[in-house]
């Protein structure tokens, strides 16, 4: 499978603390990865290195076979979108139209191509419903739809979500993840979701664990939970897995389930 990101022998220290020690990581195209790890382990720092905000590291970062350096930085950034945790910091314009077209204008898109891009992304986020609004008129859901629209409208190959949805309710979070998944199916998008919430790990294809300056594992969701690679007790497991464990104790089912609808279907058989 095609690679979208390769990090080789990455080492980096901050305030005399060694965060990464010859870290290696490969992300493949059109996969959804969940990156987890303890507070302070360097998850956000790793994101900043991937998008070129931190450059004083040892090792090599390649994005879509382009080496991360000054010469390639603009082209690399034009192919990825990064959403950090503070939503207000992600918004730079005063109205919706200017916000979602900001990067397109910087990339030299013509007016016709901008309108075409808006039509395409509207199929996923329905941004036209509130596109004429000022930012102060947006409700919470519209604000999150706005930043997601701005991130996807440039057709990135990599979308990084760094705790961006951690403060919203589950219904809105589910809607946003559903939009991203629908978009991913059509545009071969790679997603890297950084989170503390293990429930979110069930959405993707693979789980990455950052620990002690290394990627401890990069494995499928099924393997991580079936083989207990996280060493978590049942209290910290995602709810559907916790329920699966209890039901297996009583021989109601004989395997783990990762989707609640699939579990309900199995119980009704």
KOLKOLSE-751180 format. One record per atom (N, C-alpha, C): atom name; residue number from 1; z, y, x. Coordinates in pm, whole numbers, plus 50000, padded with zeros to 5 digits. Layout:
N
R   atom    nr      c3      c2      c1
R     CA   NUM       Z       Y       X
...
//
This chain:
269
R   atom    nr      c3      c2      c1
R      N     1   50000   49879   50084
R     CA     1   50000   50000   50000
R      C     1   50000   50125   50087
R      N     2   49936   50232   50039
R     CA     2   49924   50355   50117
R      C     2   50060   50422   50135
R      N     3   50081   50475   50254
R     CA     3   50202   50551   50283
R      C     3   50183   50696   50244
R      N     4   50289   50760   50194
R     CA     4   50287   50903   50169
R      C     4   50377   50976   50267
R      N     5   50480   50905   50318
R     CA     5   50574   50967   50411
R      C     5   50624   50862   50510
R      N     6   50625   50899   50638
R     CA     6   50683   50812   50740
R      C     6   50771   50897   50833
R      N     7   50895   50855   50846
R     CA     7   50990   50919   50938
R      C     7   51025   50818   51046
R      N     8   51010   50859   51170
R     CA     8   51030   50767   51283
R      C     8   51134   50822   51379
R      N     9   51239   50744   51401
R     CA     9   51343   50775   51501
R      C     9   51397   50917   51487
R      N    10   51431   50954   51364
R     CA    10   51483   51089   51337
R      C    10   51629   51100   51379
R      N    11   51658   51196   51464
R     CA    11   51796   51226   51503
R      C    11   51820   51375   51481
R      N    12   51938   51406   51426
R     CA    12   51970   51546   51397
R      C    12   52122   51562   51391
R      N    13   52170   51670   51450
R     CA    13   52313   51702   51448
R      C    13   52335   51839   51386
R      N    14   52449   51854   51320
R     CA    14   52485   51981   51257
R      C    14   52632   52008   51283
R      N    15   52662   52124   51344
R     CA    15   52801   52158   51378
R      C    15   52869   52045   51456
R      N    16   52796   51997   51555
R     CA    16   52846   51891   51644
R      C    16   52867   51757   51574
R      N    17   52821   51747   51449
R     CA    17   52828   51619   51377
R      C    17   52689   51558   51373
R      N    18   52676   51435   51418
R     CA    18   52547   51367   51418
R      C    18   52520   51310   51280
R      N    19   52426   51373   51207
R     CA    19   52394   51327   51072
R      C    19   52300   51207   51074
R      N    20   52197   51213   51159
R     CA    20   52098   51107   51166
R      C    20   52085   51057   51309
R      N    21   52077   50927   51323
R     CA    21   52068   50866   51454
R      C    21   51954   50765   51454
R      N    22   51835   50814   51496
R     CA    22   51713   50731   51498
R      C    22   51685   50669   51361
R      N    23   51691   50753   51259
R     CA    23   51665   50711   51121
R      C    23   51515   50684   51103
R      N    24   51484   50576   51032
R     CA    24   51345   50542   51000
R      C    24   51330   50524   50848
R      N    25   51221   50574   50797
R     CA    25   51198   50566   50652
R      C    25   51049   50574   50623
R      N    26   51004   50488   50532
R     CA    26   50866   50492   50485
R      C    26   50865   50494   50333
R      N    27   50792   50591   50275
R     CA    27   50772   50596   50130
R      C    27   50627   50566   50100
R      N    28   50604   50481   50001
R     CA    28   50469   50442   49964
R      C    28   50421   50519   49841
R      N    29   50292   50536   49836
R     CA    29   50230   50613   49728
R      C    29   50257   50548   49592
R      N    30   50284   50635   49493
R     CA    30   50300   50592   49354
R      C    30   50421   50502   49333
R      N    31   50527   50526   49411
R     CA    31   50655   50458   49388
R      C    31   50761   50561   49351
R      N    32   50861   50516   49277
R     CA    32   50974   50602   49241
R      C    32   51095   50552   49317
R      N    33   51147   50637   49406
R     CA    33   51261   50602   49489
R      C    33   51385   50681   49444
R      N    34   51499   50615   49447
R     CA    34   51626   50681   49424
R      C    34   51707   50677   49553
R      N    35   51742   50795   49604
R     CA    35   51820   50804   49726
R      C    35   51966   50831   49692
R      N    36   52053   50741   49736
R     CA    36   52196   50757   49709
R      C    36   52273   50758   49842
R      N    37   52396   50803   49835
R     CA    37   52480   50809   49954
R      C    37   52600   50899   49927
R      N    38   52703   50884   50007
R     CA    38   52825   50960   49987
R      C    38   52803   51109   50012
R      N    39   52890   51193   49957
R     CA    39   52886   51337   49984
R      C    39   52896   51361   50134
R      N    40   52810   51451   50184
R     CA    40   52815   51486   50325
R      C    40   52738   51393   50417
R      N    41   52670   51293   50360
R     CA    41   52598   51198   50445
R      C    41   52464   51254   50494
R      N    42   52417   51366   50432
R     CA    42   52295   51429   50481
R      C    42   52174   51418   50391
R      N    43   52195   51389   50263
R     CA    43   52081   51371   50172
R      C    43   51998   51500   50160
R      N    44   52064   51612   50133
R     CA    44   51992   51739   50120
R      C    44   51933   51784   50253
R      N    45   52004   51757   50362
R     CA    45   51950   51790   50495
R      C    45   51822   51712   50520
R      N    46   51820   51585   50481
R     CA    46   51699   51505   50496
R      C    46   51584   51564   50416
R      N    47   51611   51610   50295
R     CA    47   51507   51675   50214
R      C    47   51452   51798   50284
R      N    48   51541   51878   50341
R     CA    48   51496   52000   50411
R      C    48   51412   51968   50533
R      N    49   51439   51858   50598
R     CA    49   51355   51816   50710
R      C    49   51219   51770   50660
R      N    50   51218   51695   50551
R     CA    50   51092   51644   50495
R      C    50   50999   51758   50455
R      N    51   51055   51866   50399
R     CA    51   50969   51976   50353
R      C    51   50956   52089   50456
R      N    52   51006   52068   50576
R     CA    52   50982   52162   50685
R      C    52   51075   52280   50692
R      N    53   51185   52278   50619
R     CA    53   51282   52388   50625
R      C    53   51375   52377   50746
R      N    54   51390   52257   50799
R     CA    54   51464   52233   50923
R      C    54   51367   52170   51022
R      N    55   51360   52226   51140
R     CA    55   51261   52179   51239
R      C    55   51322   52137   51373
R      N    56   51450   52168   51394
R     CA    56   51510   52141   51525
R      C    56   51570   52000   51531
R      N    57   51487   51901   51507
R     CA    57   51530   51761   51509
R      C    57   51451   51686   51616
R      N    58   51498   51569   51647
R     CA    58   51424   51479   51734
R      C    58   51361   51370   51649
R      N    59   51245   51322   51691
R     CA    59   51175   51221   51614
R      C    59   51048   51278   51553
R      N    60   50991   51203   51461
R     CA    60   50862   51242   51403
R      C    60   50862   51224   51252
R      N    61   50805   51324   51183
R     CA    61   50788   51319   51039
R      C    61   50639   51334   51009
R      N    62   50583   51238   50937
R     CA    62   50442   51243   50899
R      C    62   50431   51238   50746
R      N    63   50354   51329   50693
R     CA    63   50331   51334   50549
R      C    63   50184   51307   50524
R      N    64   50154   51196   50458
R     CA    64   50016   51158   50429
R      C    64   49932   51159   50558
R      N    65   49993   51108   50666
R     CA    65   49932   51095   50798
R      C    65   49911   51229   50869
R      N    66   49971   51334   50816
R     CA    66   49972   51463   50886
R      C    66   50107   51481   50952
R      N    67   50107   51507   51082
R     CA    67   50232   51526   51153
R      C    67   50294   51659   51114
R      N    68   50425   51658   51086
R     CA    68   50494   51780   51050
R      C    68   50506   51870   51172
R      N    69   50433   51979   51169
R     CA    69   50440   52081   51275
R      C    69   50392   52213   51216
R      N    70   50395   52317   51296
R     CA    70   50359   52451   51249
R      C    70   50216   52456   51198
R      N    71   50126   52388   51265
R     CA    71   49985   52391   51227
R      C    71   49959   52326   51091
R      N    72   50035   52223   51059
R     CA    72   50011   52146   50936
R      C    72   50105   52183   50822
R      N    73   50201   52271   50847
R     CA    73   50307   52296   50751
R      C    73   50254   52345   50616
R      N    74   50161   52439   50616
R     CA    74   50109   52494   50490
R      C    74   50041   52385   50409
R      N    75   49957   52306   50475
R     CA    75   49885   52201   50403
R      C    75   49981   52097   50348
R      N    76   50083   52062   50425
R     CA    76   50182   51964   50379
R      C    76   50258   52016   50258
R      N    77   50302   52141   50265
R     CA    77   50379   52197   50153
R      C    77   50294   52212   50027
R      N    78   50164   52227   50043
R     CA    78   50076   52240   49926
R      C    78   50057   52106   49856
R      N    79   50102   51997   49918
R     CA    79   50086   51864   49861
R      C    79   50217   51804   49812
R      N    80   50326   51879   49822
R     CA    80   50453   51829   49773
R      C    80   50526   51937   49695
R      N    81   50613   51894   49604
R     CA    81   50698   51986   49530
R      C    81   50842   51941   49544
R      N    82   50931   52039   49562
R     CA    82   51072   52010   49583
R      C    82   51155   52089   49481
R      N    83   51241   52020   49409
R     CA    83   51332   52083   49314
R      C    83   51474   52065   49366
R      N    84   51538   52176   49404
R     CA    84   51677   52170   49451
R      C    84   51771   52183   49332
R      N    85   51901   52178   49360
R     CA    85   52000   52167   49252
R      C    85   52019   52294   49171
R      N    86   52002   52411   49234
R     CA    86   52022   52538   49162
R      C    86   51892   52581   49097
R      N    87   51883   52561   48967
R     CA    87   51760   52588   48894
R      C    87   51719   52734   48903
R      N    88   51815   52825   48893
R     CA    88   51783   52968   48895
R      C    88   51719   53009   49026
R      N    89   51755   52944   49135
R     CA    89   51696   52976   49265
R      C    89   51551   52930   49275
R      N    90   51510   52839   49186
R     CA    90   51373   52788   49188
R      C    90   51275   52883   49118
R      N    91   51328   52977   49041
R     CA    91   51244   53068   48962
R      C    91   51231   53202   49035
R      N    92   51106   53245   49057
R     CA    92   51083   53365   49136
R      C    92   51015   53478   49057
R      N    93   50961   53448   48940
R     CA    93   50889   53548   48861
R      C    93   50968   53586   48736
R      N    94   50913   53684   48660
R     CA    94   50984   53736   48542
R      C    94   50938   53675   48411
R      N    95   50821   53610   48411
R     CA    95   50772   53549   48287
R      C    95   50714   53411   48317
R      N    96   50696   53335   48212
R     CA    96   50657   53195   48226
R      C    96   50520   53181   48291
R      N    97   50423   53257   48245
R     CA    97   50287   53244   48297
R      C    97   50284   53270   48448
R      N    98   50346   53378   48492
R     CA    98   50345   53410   48635
R      C    98   50419   53304   48716
R      N    99   50523   53245   48657
R     CA    99   50600   53144   48730
R      C    99   50519   53017   48753
R      N   100   50452   52969   48649
R     CA   100   50381   52842   48665
R      C   100   50250   52858   48742
R      N   101   50200   52981   48752
R     CA   101   50074   53003   48826
R      C   101   50098   53060   48965
R      N   102   50223   53084   49002
R     CA   102   50255   53148   49130
R      C   102   50194   53073   49248
R      N   103   50218   52943   49257
R     CA   103   50166   52865   49369
R      C   103   50015   52851   49362
R      N   104   49961   52839   49242
R     CA   104   49815   52827   49228
R      C   104   49745   52951   49282
R      N   105   49800   53068   49252
R     CA   105   49741   53192   49302
R      C   105   49751   53197   49454
R      N   106   49865   53155   49508
R     CA   106   49881   53153   49654
R      C   106   49783   53058   49721
R      N   107   49743   52954   49648
R     CA   107   49650   52855   49702
R      C   107   49505   52895   49679
R      N   108   49483   53012   49618
R     CA   108   49348   53065   49603
R      C   108   49270   53012   49484
R      N   109   49341   52961   49382
R     CA   109   49273   52910   49264
R      C   109   49203   53024   49189
R      N   110   49085   52998   49138
R     CA   110   49016   53095   49052
R      C   110   49083   53099   48916
R      N   111   49053   53203   48839
R     CA   111   49112   53216   48706
R      C   111   49076   53097   48618
R      N   112   48949   53052   48626
R     CA   112   48907   52938   48544
R      C   112   48981   52811   48584
R      N   113   49000   52791   48713
R     CA   113   49069   52672   48760
R      C   113   49218   52676   48724
R      N   114   49275   52796   48724
R     CA   114   49414   52811   48681
R      C   114   49429   52773   48534
R      N   115   49337   52821   48450
R     CA   115   49343   52788   48308
R      C   115   49324   52638   48285
R      N   116   49236   52578   48364
R     CA   116   49215   52434   48353
R      C   116   49342   52358   48392
R      N   117   49409   52405   48497
R     CA   117   49533   52342   48542
R      C   117   49642   52353   48436
R      N   118   49650   52468   48369
R     CA   118   49748   52487   48262
R      C   118   49720   52390   48147
R      N   119   49592   52375   48110
R     CA   119   49555   52283   48003
R      C   119   49596   52139   48038
R      N   120   49578   52101   48164
R     CA   120   49609   51965   48206
R      C   120   49759   51938   48203
R      N   121   49838   52031   48255
R     CA   121   49983   52007   48262
R      C   121   50048   52023   48124
R      N   122   49986   52100   48036
R     CA   122   50040   52119   47900
R      C   122   50044   51988   47823
R      N   123   49960   51893   47858
R     CA   123   49960   51762   47793
R      C   123   50091   51689   47816
R      N   124   50161   51727   47921
R     CA   124   50286   51659   47956
R      C   124   50411   51742   47920
R      N   125   50405   51872   47945
R     CA   125   50526   51955   47928
R      C   125   50520   52050   47809
R      N   126   50406   52059   47740
R     CA   126   50391   52151   47626
R      C   126   50430   52294   47661
R      N   127   50395   52336   47780
R     CA   127   50436   52467   47829
R      C   127   50374   52581   47749
R      N   128   50261   52558   47685
R     CA   128   50195   52665   47609
R      C   128   50279   52712   47491
R      N   129   50371   52627   47447
R     CA   129   50456   52664   47333
R      C   129   50545   52783   47365
R      N   130   50578   52802   47493
R     CA   130   50664   52914   47530
R      C   130   50610   52993   47649
R      N   131   50480   52983   47673
R     CA   131   50421   53043   47793
R      C   131   50420   53195   47788
R      N   132   50421   53254   47670
R     CA   132   50418   53400   47659
R      C   132   50557   53463   47665
R      N   133   50658   53381   47680
R     CA   133   50796   53431   47678
R      C   133   50839   53487   47813
R      N   134   50933   53581   47804
R     CA   134   51004   53625   47924
R      C   134   51107   53518   47960
R      N   135   51147   53513   48085
R     CA   135   51242   53411   48128
R      C   135   51377   53425   48056
R      N   136   51414   53547   48024
R     CA   136   51542   53568   47956
R      C   136   51542   53513   47813
R      N   137   51425   53483   47760
R     CA   137   51415   53431   47623
R      C   137   51418   53278   47618
R      N   138   51419   53212   47732
R     CA   138   51411   53066   47735
R      C   138   51547   53002   47710
R      N   139   51546   52891   47634
R     CA   139   51669   52813   47622
R      C   139   51676   52717   47741
R      N   140   51780   52637   47747
R     CA   140   51802   52551   47862
R      C   140   51689   52450   47879
R      N   141   51647   52387   47772
R     CA   141   51540   52287   47781
R      C   141   51411   52352   47830
R      N   142   51379   52468   47777
R     CA   142   51256   52537   47820
R      C   142   51262   52575   47967
R      N   143   51379   52613   48015
R     CA   143   51393   52650   48157
R      C   143   51364   52530   48247
R      N   144   51415   52414   48208
R     CA   144   51389   52294   48289
R      C   144   51244   52249   48278
R      N   145   51187   52264   48160
R     CA   145   51044   52232   48144
R      C   145   50959   52327   48228
R      N   146   51004   52450   48240
R     CA   146   50933   52549   48321
R      C   146   50929   52508   48468
R      N   147   51046   52475   48525
R     CA   147   51046   52441   48667
R      C   147   50971   52312   48694
R      N   148   50975   52219   48598
R     CA   148   50900   52095   48615
R      C   148   50750   52121   48606
R      N   149   50710   52208   48515
R     CA   149   50569   52245   48505
R      C   149   50520   52309   48634
R      N   150   50597   52402   48687
R     CA   150   50559   52470   48811
R      C   150   50550   52372   48927
R      N   151   50633   52268   48925
R     CA   151   50631   52169   49032
R      C   151   50511   52076   49022
R      N   152   50470   52041   48900
R     CA   152   50364   51943   48881
R      C   152   50224   52004   48872
R      N   153   50216   52132   48841
R     CA   153   50085   52192   48816
R      C   153   49997   52195   48940
R      N   154   50058   52190   49059
R     CA   154   49979   52190   49183
R      C   154   49931   52049   49220
R      N   155   49961   51952   49136
R     CA   155   49923   51812   49156
R      C   155   49973   51758   49291
R      N   156   50103   51759   49310
R     CA   156   50158   51711   49437
R      C   156   50144   51559   49447
R      N   157   50149   51509   49569
R     CA   157   50154   51365   49590
R      C   157   50298   51317   49603
R      N   158   50390   51411   49630
R     CA   158   50532   51378   49643
R      C   158   50614   51481   49567
R      N   159   50700   51433   49478
R     CA   159   50795   51519   49406
R      C   159   50935   51478   49448
R      N   160   51011   51575   49502
R     CA   160   51148   51550   49543
R      C   160   51242   51621   49445
R      N   161   51337   51546   49391
R     CA   161   51432   51599   49294
R      C   161   51571   51586   49356
R      N   162   51630   51696   49397
R     CA   162   51758   51692   49469
R      C   162   51872   51736   49377
R      N   163   51924   51642   49300
R     CA   163   52035   51668   49206
R      C   163   52000   51776   49103
R      N   164   51871   51795   49078
R     CA   164   51827   51903   48990
R      C   164   51872   51885   48846
R      N   165   51881   51761   48802
R     CA   165   51913   51734   48662
R      C   165   52058   51688   48644
R      N   166   52142   51712   48742
R     CA   166   52278   51657   48740
R      C   166   52368   51723   48636
R      N   167   52335   51845   48592
R     CA   167   52424   51919   48503
R      C   167   52376   51924   48359
R      N   168   52273   51848   48327
R     CA   168   52220   51852   48190
R      C   168   52257   51724   48116
R      N   169   52247   51729   47983
R     CA   169   52286   51612   47904
R      C   169   52183   51501   47917
R      N   170   52223   51382   47879
R     CA   170   52139   51264   47899
R      C   170   52009   51269   47821
R      N   171   52010   51330   47703
R     CA   171   51888   51336   47622
R      C   171   51781   51419   47691
R      N   172   51820   51536   47743
R     CA   172   51723   51621   47812
R      C   172   51679   51555   47943
R      N   173   51774   51495   48011
R     CA   173   51739   51427   48136
R      C   173   51637   51315   48111
R      N   174   51661   51238   48005
R     CA   174   51569   51129   47970
R      C   174   51430   51184   47939
R      N   175   51424   51297   47870
R     CA   175   51295   51358   47837
R      C   175   51221   51401   47963
R      N   176   51291   51464   48056
R     CA   176   51229   51512   48179
R      C   176   51180   51396   48265
R      N   177   51261   51293   48276
R     CA   177   51220   51175   48354
R      C   177   51100   51106   48288
R      N   178   51098   51106   48155
R     CA   178   50986   51045   48083
R      C   178   50856   51122   48110
R      N   179   50865   51254   48115
R     CA   179   50747   51336   48146
R      C   179   50697   51303   48287
R      N   180   50789   51295   48382
R     CA   180   50751   51266   48520
R      C   180   50686   51129   48530
R      N   181   50743   51031   48459
R     CA   181   50687   50896   48464
R      C   181   50547   50892   48404
R      N   182   50525   50962   48292
R     CA   182   50392   50968   48231
R      C   182   50292   51033   48325
R      N   183   50336   51141   48390
R     CA   183   50249   51209   48486
R      C   183   50219   51116   48604
R      N   184   50319   51046   48651
R     CA   184   50303   50957   48766
R      C   184   50199   50848   48739
R      N   185   50196   50797   48618
R     CA   185   50101   50692   48583
R      C   185   49956   50737   48599
R      N   186   49931   50865   48577
R     CA   186   49794   50916   48581
R      C   186   49755   50979   48713
R      N   187   49854   51024   48792
R     CA   187   49822   51099   48914
R      C   187   49875   51034   49042
R      N   188   49925   50912   49033
R     CA   188   49974   50839   49151
R      C   188   50074   50923   49232
R      N   189   50173   50970   49161
R     CA   189   50276   51054   49220
R      C   189   50388   50968   49278
R      N   190   50437   51004   49396
R     CA   190   50556   50943   49453
R      C   190   50675   51032   49421
R      N   191   50783   50972   49372
R     CA   191   50903   51046   49334
R      C   191   51018   51004   49425
R      N   192   51089   51102   49478
R     CA   192   51213   51078   49552
R      C   192   51324   51152   49480
R      N   193   51408   51076   49409
R     CA   193   51517   51135   49330
R      C   193   51648   51116   49402
R      N   194   51714   51227   49439
R     CA   194   51843   51222   49507
R      C   194   51951   51243   49402
R      N   195   52047   51150   49396
R     CA   195   52146   51157   49290
R      C   195   52274   51085   49328
R      N   196   52384   51121   49260
R     CA   196   52509   51046   49269
R      C   196   52525   50952   49149
R      N   197   52438   50966   49052
R     CA   197   52450   50894   48927
R      C   197   52372   50763   48933
R      N   198   52442   50652   48941
R     CA   198   52374   50523   48953
R      C   198   52292   50487   48830
R      N   199   52323   50547   48715
R     CA   199   52241   50523   48596
R      C   199   52094   50560   48624
R      N   200   52074   50667   48701
R     CA   200   51938   50713   48731
R      C   200   51863   50616   48822
R      N   201   51936   50532   48895
R     CA   201   51870   50439   48986
R      C   201   51789   50333   48912
R      N   202   51820   50310   48784
R     CA   202   51747   50210   48707
R      C   202   51609   50259   48663
R      N   203   51585   50388   48675
R     CA   203   51457   50444   48631
R      C   203   51345   50407   48727
R      N   204   51377   50401   48856
R     CA   204   51274   50389   48957
R      C   204   51239   50248   48997
R      N   205   51162   50241   49107
R     CA   205   51117   50113   49162
R      C   205   51209   50063   49272
R      N   206   51256   50157   49357
R     CA   206   51336   50118   49473
R      C   206   51456   50211   49491
R      N   207   51558   50157   49558
R     CA   207   51678   50233   49589
R      C   207   51692   50243   49739
R      N   208   51718   50365   49787
R     CA   208   51745   50390   49928
R      C   208   51892   50426   49943
R      N   209   51957   50368   50042
R     CA   209   52096   50402   50070
R      C   209   52104   50470   50205
R      N   210   52152   50596   50206
R     CA   210   52174   50669   50330
R      C   210   52321   50656   50368
R      N   211   52345   50601   50486
R     CA   211   52483   50576   50527
R      C   211   52491   50574   50680
R      N   212   52587   50649   50734
R     CA   212   52612   50651   50880
R      C   212   52487   50684   50960
R      N   213   52411   50780   50911
R     CA   213   52295   50828   50984
R      C   213   52172   50741   50976
R      N   214   52174   50640   50891
R     CA   214   52062   50546   50879
R      C   214   52028   50522   50733
R      N   215   51904   50480   50709
R     CA   215   51869   50425   50578
R      C   215   51914   50279   50579
R      N   216   52024   50252   50509
R     CA   216   52085   50119   50513
R      C   216   51994   50014   50451
R      N   217   51929   50052   50341
R     CA   217   51829   49962   50283
R      C   217   51729   50041   50200
R      N   218   51613   49983   50180
R     CA   218   51505   50037   50099
R      C   218   51449   49919   50020
R      N   219   51514   49890   49907
R     CA   219   51486   49766   49835
R      C   219   51461   49792   49687
R      N   220   51406   49694   49620
R     CA   220   51382   49704   49477
R      C   220   51513   49714   49401
R      N   221   51507   49774   49284
R     CA   221   51627   49790   49201
R      C   221   51688   49653   49171
R      N   222   51605   49557   49139
R     CA   222   51653   49423   49105
R      C   222   51728   49360   49222
R      N   223   51671   49369   49342
R     CA   223   51735   49309   49458
R      C   223   51868   49377   49490
R      N   224   51871   49509   49480
R     CA   224   51994   49583   49511
R      C   224   52109   49539   49423
R      N   225   52082   49524   49293
R     CA   225   52191   49489   49202
R      C   225   52215   49338   49192
R      N   226   52111   49259   49199
R     CA   226   52130   49113   49192
R      C   226   52205   49062   49314
R      N   227   52181   49123   49429
R     CA   227   52246   49078   49552
R      C   227   52366   49164   49590
R      N   228   52404   49256   49499
R     CA   228   52524   49340   49519
R      C   228   52522   49413   49653
R      N   229   52407   49473   49686
R     CA   229   52394   49542   49814
R      C   229   52478   49669   49821
R      N   230   52514   49723   49704
R     CA   230   52592   49846   49703
R      C   230   52742   49822   49724
R      N   231   52784   49698   49706
R     CA   231   52927   49665   49716
R      C   231   53011   49746   49618
R      N   232   52955   49772   49502
R     CA   232   53027   49844   49398
R      C   232   53097   49746   49305
R      N   233   53218   49783   49256
R     CA   233   53279   49699   49154
R      C   233   53214   49730   49019
R      N   234   53243   49649   48919
R     CA   234   53176   49662   48790
R      C   234   53197   49799   48725
R      N   235   53309   49863   48754
R     CA   235   53339   49991   48691
R      C   235   53238   50098   48729
R      N   236   53174   50085   48845
R     CA   236   53080   50187   48892
R      C   236   52935   50152   48866
R      N   237   52911   50035   48810
R     CA   237   52773   49994   48783
R      C   237   52714   50071   48666
R      N   238   52581   50085   48660
R     CA   238   52518   50139   48539
R      C   238   52559   50056   48417
R      N   239   52569   50122   48302
R     CA   239   52627   50057   48185
R      C   239   52557   49928   48147
R      N   240   52424   49926   48148
R     CA   240   52352   49807   48105
R      C   240   52378   49690   48199
R      N   241   52398   49718   48327
R     CA   241   52432   49612   48422
R      C   241   52575   49565   48405
R      N   242   52663   49661   48378
R     CA   242   52803   49625   48351
R      C   242   52812   49534   48229
R      N   243   52738   49568   48124
R     CA   243   52736   49487   48003
R      C   243   52675   49350   48031
R      N   244   52569   49347   48113
R     CA   244   52508   49219   48150
R      C   244   52608   49127   48219
R      N   245   52688   49184   48309
R     CA   245   52787   49105   48382
R      C   245   52889   49044   48285
R      N   246   52935   49124   48190
R     CA   246   53033   49072   48093
R      C   246   52972   48960   48007
R      N   247   52848   48981   47963
R     CA   247   52783   48882   47877
R      C   247   52754   48753   47953
R      N   248   52728   48763   48082
R     CA   248   52707   48642   48162
R      C   248   52835   48561   48175
R      N   249   52949   48629   48177
R     CA   249   53077   48558   48185
R      C   249   53097   48465   48067
R      N   250   53041   48504   47951
R     CA   250   53057   48424   47829
R      C   250   52932   48343   47798
R      N   251   52843   48330   47897
R     CA   251   52720   48250   47884
R      C   251   52631   48296   47769
R      N   252   52641   48423   47734
R     CA   252   52552   48477   47630
R      C   252   52413   48500   47687
R      N   253   52406   48545   47810
R     CA   253   52281   48560   47883
R      C   253   52301   48498   48021
R      N   254   52191   48478   48094
R     CA   254   52204   48416   48225
R      C   254   52142   48498   48338
R      N   255   52112   48625   48309
R     CA   255   52054   48711   48412
R      C   255   52089   48856   48383
R      N   256   52071   48940   48484
R     CA   256   52094   49083   48467
R      C   256   51977   49148   48395
R      N   257   52009   49251   48316
R     CA   257   51906   49332   48252
R      C   257   51921   49476   48299
R      N   258   51806   49544   48313
R     CA   258   51807   49679   48369
R      C   258   51763   49784   48267
R      N   259   51728   49737   48151
R     CA   259   51686   49826   48042
R      C   259   51757   49781   47915
R      N   260   51819   49875   47843
R     CA   260   51899   49840   47727
R      C   260   51814   49776   47617
R      N   261   51692   49824   47598
R     CA   261   51605   49763   47496
R      C   261   51574   49617   47528
R      N   262   51552   49588   47657
R     CA   262   51525   49450   47697
R      C   262   51647   49361   47671
R      N   263   51766   49416   47699
R     CA   263   51889   49340   47675
R      C   263   51909   49312   47526
R      N   264   51886   49413   47444
R     CA   264   51900   49395   47298
R      C   264   51802   49290   47249
R      N   265   51677   49296   47298
R     CA   265   51576   49195   47259
R      C   265   51622   49055   47296
R      N   266   51681   49042   47417
R     CA   266   51727   48909   47462
R      C   266   51840   48859   47372
R      N   267   51927   48947   47326
R     CA   267   52039   48906   47243
R      C   267   51992   48862   47104
R      N   268   51880   48918   47059
R     CA   268   51830   48885   46925
R      C   268   51744   48759   46923
R      N   269   51712   48705   47041
R     CA   269   51628   48585   47045
R      C   269   51706   48463   46999
//
